[in-house]
Amino acid sequence: MKINKSIRIIGSLLLIIVTALSLFGCGSASTGTSGSPNASAAADASAKSSASPSTTAYADKITVVWYPNESASDYDAARAKVEGYIAQATGKKVEEKLTTDYSIAIEALASGQAQIACAMGAQGYIQAQQENAAVKPLIVNSGASGTLDDAIYYSWLCVNKGQEQNYMKDGKYVLDNIQGKKMSFVSNSSTSGFKIPTTNIIAYFGKMDQWKTLNTDALVEGSSGKFFSEVLFGGSHQGSAVNLLSGKADVAAFCDTELVNYASAVSGDNTTAGSVWEVKKDATAPFDTLVGKQFVIIQATPVLNGPFAYNSNTLSPDDVKAIQALMTSDTVTNDTQIFIPKDSTYKGMYKKTDKEQFVVPEDSWYDPIRNLSK
């Protein structure tokens, strides 16, 4: 099966990255009601969206919660589009809950206050499921192949342009000199903005006698005598990047997919250490005061795409099936405001390079991320 194949491929890739880093060259809440996205969506979902009446165990309306990254105003239209499809599939009122902290979104899903959490990271999904086993994956965006085989994005460690030479040895980018620096993470519930980079740092420095007992607690304490001189949390990928570009941090962790609306590569790409990125001229807040600022990737690590997740205690099986049917349909796959063509100026969450679409993953697909904690 493709899912098993992708687990083996990406699990092996993560293992190689974590154990052989010396070889690399790299809330406040608001609510609103969403409407139907278009008439044709009804045709695609009509046969599968006639859910039986909800029992008292399931919510009569659907609350959708978003991470701080996608709660930004740049994503207003994209969120409304997704919420509209959910409303169309289920025939229910949909309300959105915006957040300023990852933990708020995770707790809302685990507690059942929200029925769906959209665009979670894998780590947040796993944490929500640890709190409540009723949390399950709903859909996930595929890779360019249209499958889970290449459904990845990239976790970055970055420094400001002009400082990159301090993080090189023998012509390769290495982590040696991040020790003692001011470090910015996203949130301790972030996969690409915390879990992956801290795992990589611990694996890299754990080979050295001085740091054989290095652990996550030592990384986040950030006081004199600890690993970093100071540790900041941006609260979002955008916030962590701003910490770097504004000079508050020397090194920062954030991911490629959350920065592409604000910055673009001037050399290299999103997968390679040494690539240089620059804040776009038309960048909106919080990057509007940082236009032209450049940063350099010193480490790029592939990460499994995070799911839309649901609480099976509060979202009915019929609603689940209806949402999955519509979100994996041609209507959504071909919606240029969901999967955005390269030349589009629309700001959303997913880029269309080839056959990208939503697919339904098995829970076990996220085992490689679970295994990082073992």
Secondary structure, 3 states (H helix, E strand, C coil): CHHHHHHHHHHHHHHHHHHCHHHCCCCCCCCCECCCCCHHHHHHHCCCCCCCCCCCCCCCCEEEEECCHHHCHHHHHHHHHHHHHHHHHHCCCEEEECCCCHHHHHHHHHHCCCCEEECCCHHHHHHHHHHCCCEEEEEEECCCCCCCCCCEEEEEEEEECCCHHHHEECCEECCHHHCCCEEEECCCCCHHHHHHHHHHHHHHHCCCHHHCCCCHHHHHHCCCCCCCCEEEECCCHHHHHHHHHCCCCCEEEEEHHHHCCCEEEEECCCCCCCCEEEECCCCCCCCCCCCCCEEEEEEEEEEECCEEEEECCCCCHHHHHHHHHHHCCHHHHCCCCCEEECCCCCCCCEEECCCCCEECCCHHHHHHHHHCCC
